[in-house]
Amino acid sequence: MTIWHVFEWLTHPIFWFILGFILLIIEVMTVTFVLLWIGIGALLTGLVTLFSSNLALALATFVVSSTVLWVFTRPLTRRLRQRSPKVESGVYALIGKTTVAETSFDDQESGSVRLMGDVWRAKSIAGRIAAGSPVKVVRVEGVTLYVEPLNDDIASDQRIRSF
């Protein structure tokens, strides 16, 4: 009896198929594009162990197939992840939005703006802003929107909506 008998369960196809499917399910939940290739390597190893119970062949199939799949598809998966647009959420999604000042305010005295249905406390980063003036959100700190006035060219080109 050799030490390799301890690892005899690695030559059973059912182990590799179960491992492969578990890794693929985890990959669907995490989308890392790493477990996908390891899972496919486990499924390929399961196919190999259907025809051969050689432990060295099973391990070599798993390691080589997983590594080859990961290395040769890594540039593709990197491009796929970089294409995903970064979606701002929460208050950070307000940055860049335009609206109209409801009250007059400046950098010392806060006022209010209505944006996307909510009234926000606002401060200017560029001097006094009169009520009714179009503004653009440039920063968010807590519940305060820091805004800058829109110049006439930009304001006339854009539809200013204060939802």
C-alpha positions as CSV (number, residue, x, y, z in Angstrom):
1,M,0.0,0.0,0.0
2,T,1.4,3.4,-1.0
3,I,0.7,6.9,0.0
4,W,-1.2,7.4,-3.3
5,H,-4.1,5.2,-2.1
6,V,-5.1,8.0,0.3
7,F,-5.9,10.1,-2.8
8,E,-7.7,7.4,-4.7
9,W,-11.0,9.3,-4.5
10,L,-9.4,11.8,-6.9
11,T,-9.8,9.2,-9.7
12,H,-13.6,9.0,-9.4
13,P,-15.4,10.9,-12.1
14,I,-18.3,11.8,-9.8
15,F,-15.9,13.9,-7.6
16,W,-14.7,15.9,-10.5
17,F,-18.2,16.5,-11.9
18,I,-19.6,17.6,-8.6
19,L,-16.5,19.9,-8.0
20,G,-16.9,21.3,-11.5
21,F,-20.6,22.1,-11.1
22,I,-20.1,23.6,-7.6
23,L,-17.3,25.9,-9.0
24,L,-19.5,26.9,-11.9
25,I,-22.3,27.8,-9.6
26,I,-20.0,29.9,-7.4
27,E,-18.6,31.6,-10.5
28,V,-22.1,32.6,-11.6
29,M,-22.5,34.3,-8.2
30,T,-19.1,36.0,-8.1
31,V,-18.3,36.6,-11.8
32,T,-14.5,36.5,-11.2
33,F,-13.7,34.5,-14.4
34,V,-11.3,32.4,-12.4
35,L,-13.5,29.8,-10.9
36,L,-15.1,29.3,-14.4
37,W,-11.8,27.9,-15.8
38,I,-11.1,25.8,-12.8
39,G,-14.7,24.4,-12.9
40,I,-14.3,23.6,-16.6
41,G,-10.9,22.0,-15.8
42,A,-12.7,19.8,-13.2
43,L,-15.4,18.8,-15.7
44,L,-12.7,17.9,-18.3
45,T,-10.9,15.9,-15.6
46,G,-14.2,14.1,-14.9
47,L,-14.4,13.1,-18.5
48,V,-10.8,11.8,-18.4
49,T,-11.4,9.8,-15.3
50,L,-14.4,8.1,-16.9
51,F,-11.9,6.3,-19.1
52,S,-8.8,6.1,-16.9
53,S,-8.3,5.7,-13.2
54,N,-4.7,7.0,-13.3
55,L,-4.3,9.5,-10.5
56,A,-1.3,11.3,-12.2
57,L,-3.3,11.7,-15.4
58,A,-6.3,13.1,-13.5
59,L,-4.2,15.6,-11.6
60,A,-2.2,16.6,-14.7
61,T,-5.5,17.0,-16.7
62,F,-6.9,19.2,-14.0
63,V,-3.9,21.4,-13.5
64,V,-3.0,21.8,-17.2
65,S,-6.5,22.4,-18.5
66,S,-7.4,24.9,-15.7
67,T,-4.1,26.8,-16.2
68,V,-4.2,26.8,-20.0
69,L,-7.8,28.0,-20.0
70,W,-7.1,30.7,-17.4
71,V,-3.9,32.0,-19.1
72,F,-5.2,32.1,-22.6
73,T,-8.5,33.7,-21.8
74,R,-7.3,36.2,-19.2
75,P,-6.8,39.0,-21.8
76,L,-10.4,38.5,-23.0
77,T,-11.9,38.5,-19.5
78,R,-9.8,41.6,-18.6
79,R,-11.3,43.4,-21.6
80,L,-14.8,42.3,-20.6
81,R,-14.4,43.6,-17.1
82,Q,-13.0,46.9,-18.3
83,R,-15.9,47.4,-20.7
84,S,-18.4,47.4,-17.9
85,P,-19.4,50.9,-17.2
86,K,-18.8,52.2,-13.8
87,V,-22.2,53.0,-12.4
88,E,-22.3,55.6,-9.8
89,S,-25.0,55.1,-7.2
90,G,-26.4,56.8,-4.2
91,V,-25.6,60.4,-3.7
92,Y,-22.5,60.2,-5.9
93,A,-24.9,59.7,-8.9
94,L,-25.9,63.3,-8.4
95,I,-22.5,64.7,-9.3
96,G,-22.7,66.3,-12.8
97,K,-26.5,66.7,-12.6
98,T,-27.9,70.1,-13.3
99,T,-30.8,71.9,-11.6
100,V,-32.1,75.3,-10.6
101,A,-31.3,77.1,-7.3
102,E,-34.5,77.5,-5.2
103,T,-33.0,80.1,-2.9
104,S,-30.1,82.5,-3.1
105,F,-26.8,81.3,-1.5
106,D,-23.1,81.5,-1.6
107,D,-20.0,79.6,-0.2
108,Q,-20.7,80.9,3.4
109,E,-24.5,80.7,3.5
110,S,-26.3,77.6,2.4
111,G,-29.4,77.5,0.3
112,S,-31.5,74.9,-1.4
113,V,-31.9,73.1,-4.7
114,R,-34.4,70.6,-5.8
115,L,-32.9,67.6,-7.6
116,M,-34.6,64.4,-8.6
117,G,-37.6,65.1,-6.4
118,D,-35.7,66.0,-3.3
119,V,-34.8,69.3,-1.7
120,W,-31.1,69.4,-0.9
121,R,-29.0,71.8,1.1
122,A,-26.6,73.6,-1.3
123,K,-23.5,75.7,-1.1
124,S,-21.7,77.5,-3.9
125,I,-18.1,76.9,-4.8
126,A,-18.0,80.0,-7.0
127,G,-19.6,83.0,-5.3
128,R,-23.2,84.1,-5.0
129,I,-25.9,82.2,-6.8
130,A,-29.3,83.8,-7.2
131,A,-32.6,82.0,-6.8
132,G,-33.7,80.6,-10.2
133,S,-30.1,80.3,-11.5
134,P,-29.1,77.1,-13.2
135,V,-26.4,75.2,-11.3
136,K,-24.4,72.0,-11.7
137,V,-23.5,69.6,-8.8
138,V,-19.7,69.2,-8.5
139,R,-19.4,67.5,-5.1
140,V,-21.4,65.9,-2.3
141,E,-20.5,66.0,1.3
142,G,-23.1,64.4,3.6
143,V,-26.4,66.0,2.8
144,T,-24.9,69.1,1.2
145,L,-24.5,69.5,-2.5
146,Y,-21.7,71.8,-3.6
147,V,-22.7,73.5,-6.9
148,E,-21.3,75.9,-9.4
149,P,-23.3,78.2,-11.6
150,L,-23.8,77.2,-15.2
151,N,-22.7,79.8,-17.7
152,D,-25.3,81.1,-20.2
153,D,-23.9,79.0,-23.1
154,I,-24.2,75.7,-21.2
155,A,-27.5,76.6,-19.6
156,S,-29.1,77.4,-23.0
157,D,-27.8,74.2,-24.5
158,Q,-29.1,72.0,-21.7
159,R,-32.5,71.3,-20.4
160,I,-32.5,72.2,-16.8
161,R,-35.0,70.2,-14.9
162,S,-35.5,70.2,-11.1
163,F,-37.6,67.0,-10.7
